[in-house]
Amino acid sequence: MIIMESLYKLKHADMKFKRIIVAHDMTRTERDDCKKLVAEAKSLSEQDNSGEYLYRVRGKPGQMRVIKIKQRQQ
């Protein structure tokens, strides 16, 4: 728990530590569910012809869902 709460410190760490990625450990079922959600998000992105929104998978393992994010105008 302490490690996951301290991950924000990696953002300001030395260059050799900036490439470290820490993610939640998921069971096989959770990984399969995540893959299905990612495929669903890609499908939704392809169907959206407006190009106004991005579809991403967010949430903790076991509670993940596809969300719709409005793209920033550049």
C-alpha positions as a printed Julia matrix, in Angstrom:
74×3 Matrix{Float64}:
   0.0     0.0     0.0
   2.79    2.43    0.9
   4.55    1.77   -2.39
   1.48    2.46   -4.5
   0.81    5.69   -2.57
   4.39    6.89   -3.17
   4.52    6.32   -6.92
   4.0    10.02   -7.66
   7.57   10.55   -6.44
   8.91    8.74   -9.52
   7.82   11.72  -11.59
  10.53   13.83   -9.95
  13.17   11.07   -9.67
  16.49   10.78  -11.5
  16.37    9.96  -15.21
  17.28    6.3   -14.64
  14.09    5.82  -12.59
  11.67    7.75  -14.82
  11.14    4.76  -17.12
   9.87    2.52  -14.31
   6.23    1.52  -14.6
   4.31   -0.01  -11.72
   0.87   -1.49  -12.31
  -1.65   -3.45  -10.3
  -1.18   -7.21  -10.33
  -4.18   -8.78  -12.05
  -5.52  -12.31  -12.14
  -5.97  -14.06  -15.48
  -9.72  -13.31  -15.38
  -9.09   -9.61  -14.73
  -6.56   -9.48  -17.59
  -9.06  -11.14  -19.94
 -11.76   -8.68  -18.89
  -9.33   -5.79  -19.46
  -8.51   -7.06  -22.97
 -12.22   -7.28  -23.81
 -12.78   -3.72  -22.57
  -9.82   -2.42  -24.59
 -11.24   -4.1   -27.7
 -14.63   -2.52  -26.95
 -13.0     0.92  -26.55
 -11.21    0.53  -29.89
 -14.47   -0.5   -31.54
 -16.26    2.53  -30.11
 -13.44    4.8   -31.32
 -13.72    3.39  -34.84
 -17.5     3.86  -34.86
 -17.27    7.48  -33.67
 -16.98    9.44  -36.92
 -16.96   12.86  -35.27
 -13.44   12.45  -33.85
 -14.56   14.48  -30.86
 -14.18   11.76  -28.25
 -11.63    9.22  -27.04
 -12.66    5.95  -25.45
 -10.39    4.62  -22.71
 -10.45    1.85  -20.12
 -10.15    3.19  -16.6
 -10.55    1.86  -13.05
  -9.0    -0.55  -10.64
  -8.69   -4.22  -11.55
 -12.09   -5.84  -11.21
 -13.84   -2.46  -11.5
 -12.66   -1.37  -14.95
 -15.0     0.31  -17.42
 -14.88    2.12  -20.75
 -15.2     5.88  -20.43
 -15.79    8.57  -23.05
 -13.38   11.53  -22.93
 -13.83   14.71  -24.93
 -10.68   15.55  -26.9
  -9.02   18.9   -26.37
  -9.18   21.31  -29.27
  -5.73   22.26  -30.52
